[in-house]
Amino acid sequence: MSYLICHVQKFKANDVKGTQIHNQRESVNSKNKDINEDRTILNYDLHNEKHINYNHKIKEIIKDGYSVNKGIRKDAVVMTSTLITSDNEYFKKLHHEDQEKFFKHTYEFLKDKYGEKNIVSAIVHLDETTPHMHLCSVPLTKDGRLSAKIIFNRKALLQLQSELPMYLQDKGFDIQRGEVGSKKTHLDTQTFKLKTKQEELEKNKIEFDKADNELKIKSKALESLTSNISNLEQTSVKKSFIGSKITLQEVDYNKIIKLAKKGVLNEKSLNDLKRVNLSLERDNLNYHQMSEEHWDKYDNLNRKYKKLNSNVKDLIKENEIMTNVLEKNNLIPEFKQDLKNEKEIERISRRKKRQDLEL
């Protein structure tokens, strides 16, 4: 059974650029180890035909939809990102066309819920471990207020977690409602990934405990078998005076018959049990190693997350310095033209790669 995961993140104006870079894969030197650059060309935006400037788009949306007669605070939330996904096994079962329909139906649902005019982008990432969509929007209410607290209050989030799975079920997708009030709702993307890894580790631990318990049961059966064979070897046997026959006590005879009926005297059965025991011991060792590897990955991700936060702050400062230098030397128009040319070259290159893949 697969569950829908809904994760909402909120952004102030100075955080938007970083999200744009991540969503549109604008950085060549991304530190996100989950990204497979060979598959980045498969990513697509359901709302925009090409890459956009998020800040410009947000300003346009606010200009057209904001109707409150007062200025917007500098620390106001100007954009939200709704991440929609499920577990990786669920998407492995879906054909590529069905995956595309899954995200397209989700986009249509969220577009109606938040208003098409308020959508910034709806990018589907297929170059990471699990397919997922980031739908970015400006949190404008129907009466023209900018308020993420209203659009994404607890009641609204619970409705989203209930209504979207039902909507997808009506479209033919076997997806269930996720956890109510999940803490994932308020986590940033990196922390969300850490939590996901931790859940995978806990799932592996359950499988390990199950295998370990099975190993104990098989071991007890093997011990019992060994004990019965040992008792059988101690059976008192006497040679008969008539011919080459042998005699033994009735109780020993019954013991042999009983064991024979159970198949204990079957050498093949004994060897099979021994092989099962060895196999389970190997599984036990593998699960221990897997558990340690997952914890190592979790710790590494945590360290990378902290380092990434620090790098983002440094990049923001560097960006401010660079912008000031460009403005002082009146180089902004020239810089924008160069950037536009680079993006056009990148767009043409991606289109060519996509055509080559289709061939």
C-alpha positions in Angstrom: 0.0 0.0 0.0 1.4 3.4 -1.1 0.7 6.7 0.6 0.7 10.2 -0.9 3.2 12.6 0.6 2.4 16.3 0.7 5.1 18.6 1.9 4.7 22.4 2.0 7.6 24.9 2.3 7.4 28.7 2.7 9.8 31.3 1.3 10.5 34.9 1.9 11.7 37.1 -0.9 15.4 36.6 -0.2 15.0 32.8 -0.3 13.3 32.6 -3.7 16.4 32.7 -5.9 17.9 29.6 -4.3 14.6 27.7 -5.0 14.6 28.8 -8.6 18.2 27.6 -9.0 17.4 24.2 -7.5 14.1 23.7 -9.3 15.3 24.7 -12.7 18.7 23.0 -12.2 20.5 26.3 -13.1 23.7 25.5 -11.1 26.2 23.3 -12.8 28.0 22.5 -9.5 25.0 21.3 -7.5 26.0 19.7 -4.2 22.8 17.6 -4.1 24.2 14.0 -4.5 20.7 12.7 -5.2 20.7 14.4 -8.6 21.6 12.2 -11.6 22.7 14.8 -14.1 22.3 12.3 -17.0 18.5 12.3 -16.3 18.1 16.1 -15.7 17.0 16.5 -19.3 13.9 14.5 -18.4 12.6 17.1 -15.9 9.7 19.3 -17.1 7.6 22.2 -16.0 3.8 21.7 -16.4 3.1 25.4 -16.0 5.9 27.1 -18.0 7.3 26.3 -21.5 10.8 27.5 -20.5 12.8 28.7 -17.5 11.6 31.8 -15.8 12.8 34.4 -13.2 10.9 33.5 -10.0 11.2 36.9 -8.5 9.9 38.7 -11.6 7.0 36.2 -11.8 6.1 36.7 -8.2 6.1 40.5 -8.6 3.8 40.2 -11.6 1.4 38.0 -9.7 1.3 40.3 -6.6 0.9 43.4 -8.8 -2.2 41.8 -10.5 -3.7 40.2 -7.5 -2.8 42.1 -4.3 -5.6 44.5 -3.4 -4.8 45.5 0.2 -4.1 49.2 0.7 -0.8 48.9 2.5 2.7 47.8 1.7 4.0 44.3 2.0 6.4 43.5 4.9 10.0 42.7 4.0 9.8 39.4 6.0 6.5 38.3 4.4 6.1 34.9 2.8 5.8 35.6 -0.9 6.0 32.1 -2.3 5.2 28.5 -1.2 6.3 25.2 -2.6 4.1 22.2 -2.4 6.0 19.0 -2.9 4.0 16.0 -4.0 5.4 12.4 -4.2 5.0 8.9 -2.8 7.4 6.0 -2.2 9.9 5.0 -4.9 8.3 1.5 -5.2 5.0 3.0 -6.2 6.5 5.0 -9.1 8.5 1.9 -10.2 5.2 0.1 -10.8 3.9 3.0 -13.0 4.7 3.2 -16.7 6.4 6.5 -17.7 3.1 7.7 -19.3 1.2 7.0 -16.1 3.7 8.8 -14.0 3.2 11.8 -16.3 -0.6 11.6 -15.9 -0.1 11.3 -12.1 1.7 14.6 -11.9 -0.5 16.3 -14.5 -3.7 15.4 -12.6 -2.0 16.7 -9.4 -1.1 19.9 -11.1 -4.7 20.4 -12.3 -6.0 19.8 -8.8 -3.6 22.3 -7.2 -4.2 24.8 -9.9 -7.9 24.8 -9.1 -7.2 24.9 -5.4 -4.7 27.8 -5.4 -5.7 29.6 -8.6 -4.0 29.3 -11.9 -3.0 33.0 -11.9 -1.1 32.5 -8.7 1.1 29.6 -9.9 4.8 30.3 -10.4 5.9 26.9 -11.6 5.1 23.2 -11.5 8.3 21.4 -12.0 8.6 17.6 -12.0 12.0 16.1 -11.1 12.8 12.7 -12.5 16.5 13.0 -11.9 16.5 12.2 -8.2 15.9 9.0 -6.3 12.1 9.3 -6.2 10.0 11.2 -8.8 8.3 14.3 -7.3 6.7 17.7 -8.2 7.4 21.1 -6.7 4.4 23.4 -7.3 5.4 26.9 -6.4 2.7 29.6 -5.9 2.1 33.0 -4.4 -0.2 32.6 -1.3 -2.9 35.2 -2.4 -6.4 34.8 -0.9 -9.5 35.3 -2.9 -10.0 38.8 -1.5 -6.5 39.8 -2.5 -4.5 39.4 0.7 -1.0 37.9 0.8 -1.2 35.3 3.6 0.4 31.9 3.7 -1.1 31.5 7.2 -4.6 31.5 5.7 -3.9 29.4 2.5 -1.8 26.8 4.4 -3.4 26.7 7.9 -3.8 23.3 9.6 -7.4 22.8 8.3 -6.3 23.5 4.7 -3.4 21.1 5.0 -5.7 18.4 6.4 -8.1 19.0 3.5 -5.2 18.7 1.0 -4.1 15.4 2.5 -7.6 14.0 2.2 -8.9 15.5 -1.0 -5.9 15.0 -3.3 -5.6 11.2 -2.8 -9.4 10.9 -3.4 -9.1 12.9 -6.5 -6.2 10.7 -7.8 -8.1 7.6 -6.9 -11.0 8.8 -9.1 -8.4 9.1 -11.9 -7.4 5.5 -11.5 -4.4 5.7 -9.2 -4.0 3.3 -6.2 -2.8 5.9 -3.7 -3.8 6.3 -0.1 -4.1 9.3 2.2 -0.8 10.1 4.0 -0.3 10.8 7.7 -2.6 13.5 9.2 -0.7 16.4 10.7 2.6 15.1 9.4 5.6 17.1 10.6 6.9 16.9 7.0 4.6 19.8 6.3 6.9 22.3 8.0 10.3 20.9 7.0 12.6 22.3 4.4 13.6 20.0 1.5 16.9 18.8 2.9 15.5 18.0 6.3 12.6 16.3 4.5 15.1 14.0 2.7 16.8 13.2 6.0 13.5 12.2 7.5 12.7 10.0 4.5 16.1 8.3 4.8 15.4 7.7 8.5 12.0 6.1 7.7 13.7 3.8 5.2 16.1 2.8 7.9 13.3 2.0 10.3 11.6 -0.1 7.6 14.8 -2.0 7.1 15.1 -2.6 10.8 11.6 -4.1 10.9 12.6 -6.5 8.0 15.8 -7.3 9.9 13.9 -8.1 13.1 11.6 -10.4 11.1 14.5 -12.3 9.6 16.3 -12.5 12.9 13.2 -14.0 14.5 12.9 -16.5 11.7 16.5 -17.4 12.2 15.9 -18.1 15.9 12.9 -20.4 15.1 15.0 -22.3 12.5 17.9 -22.6 14.9 15.7 -24.1 17.6 14.3 -26.6 15.1 17.8 -27.5 14.1 18.8 -27.9 17.8 15.8 -30.2 18.4 16.7 -32.2 15.3 20.3 -32.6 16.4 19.2 -33.7 19.9 16.8 -36.3 18.4 19.6 -37.7 16.2 22.0 -37.8 19.1 19.4 -39.8 21.2 18.9 -42.1 18.3 22.6 -42.9 18.0 22.5 -44.0 21.7 19.8 -46.6 21.0 20.8 -50.1 22.3 21.0 -52.6 19.5 21.6 -56.4 20.1 22.4 -59.1 17.5 19.9 -61.9 17.2 20.9 -65.6 17.7 18.9 -66.4 14.5 20.4 -65.4 11.2 21.8 -61.8 10.8 18.9 -60.0 12.4 19.2 -57.5 15.2 16.9 -56.8 18.1 16.2 -53.6 20.1 13.9 -52.4 22.8 10.3 -51.7 21.8 10.6 -48.1 23.1 13.6 -47.5 20.9 11.8 -49.1 17.9 8.8 -46.8 18.4 11.2 -43.9 18.7 12.7 -44.7 15.3 9.3 -45.2 13.7 8.2 -41.8 15.0 11.3 -40.0 13.8 11.0 -41.8 10.4 7.4 -40.6 10.0 8.5 -37.0 10.7 11.2 -37.3 8.1 14.0 -36.7 10.6 16.0 -39.6 9.4 16.0 -38.1 5.9 19.5 -36.8 5.3 18.3 -34.5 2.6 15.9 -32.7 5.0 18.8 -32.2 7.5 21.0 -30.7 4.8 18.2 -28.5 3.6 17.7 -27.1 7.1 21.4 -26.5 7.5 21.5 -24.6 4.2 18.5 -22.5 5.4 20.3 -21.8 8.7 23.4 -20.7 6.8 21.3 -18.5 4.5 19.6 -16.8 7.4 22.9 -16.2 9.1 24.1 -14.5 6.0 20.9 -12.4 5.8 21.4 -11.5 9.5 24.9 -10.2 8.7 23.7 -8.4 5.6 20.9 -6.6 7.6 23.4 -5.6 10.2 25.7 -4.1 7.5 22.7 -2.4 5.8 21.6 -0.9 9.1 25.1 0.6 9.7 25.3 1.9 6.1 21.9 3.7 6.4 23.0 5.3 9.7 26.2 6.5 8.0 24.2 7.9 5.1 21.9 9.7 7.5 24.8 11.3 9.4 26.4 12.3 6.1 23.2 13.9 4.9 22.9 15.7 8.1 26.4 17.1 7.8 25.8 18.0 4.2 22.6 19.8 5.1 24.3 22.0 7.7 27.2 22.7 5.2 24.6 23.5 2.5 22.9 26.0 4.8 26.2 27.8 5.4 27.0 27.8 1.7 23.7 29.3 0.8 24.3 32.2 3.2 27.7 32.7 1.6 26.2 32.7 -1.9 23.6 35.3 -0.9 26.4 37.6 0.4 28.4 37.0 -2.8 25.4 37.7 -4.9 24.8 41.0 -3.1 28.4 42.1 -3.6 28.4 41.1 -7.3 25.1 43.0 -7.8 26.4 46.2 -6.2 29.6 46.0 -8.4 27.5 45.5 -11.5 25.2 48.4 -10.6 28.1 50.8 -9.8 29.7 50.1 -13.2 26.4 50.1 -15.1 26.9 46.5 -16.3 23.5 45.2 -15.3 22.1 45.4 -18.9 25.1 43.7 -20.4 25.1 41.0 -17.7 21.4 40.3 -18.3 22.0 40.0 -22.0 24.9 37.5 -21.4 22.7 35.5 -19.1 19.8 35.5 -21.6 22.2 34.2 -24.3 23.5 31.4 -22.0 20.0 30.3 -21.2 19.0 30.2 -24.8 22.1 28.1 -25.6 21.2 25.8 -22.7 17.6 25.5 -23.9 18.7 24.6 -27.4 21.1 22.0 -26.1 18.5 20.4 -23.8 16.0 20.2 -26.7 18.6 18.5 -28.9 19.4 16.0 -26.2 15.7 15.3 -25.7 15.3 14.7 -29.4 18.3 12.4 -29.4 16.9 10.4 -26.5 13.5 10.1 -28.3 15.3 8.7 -31.4 
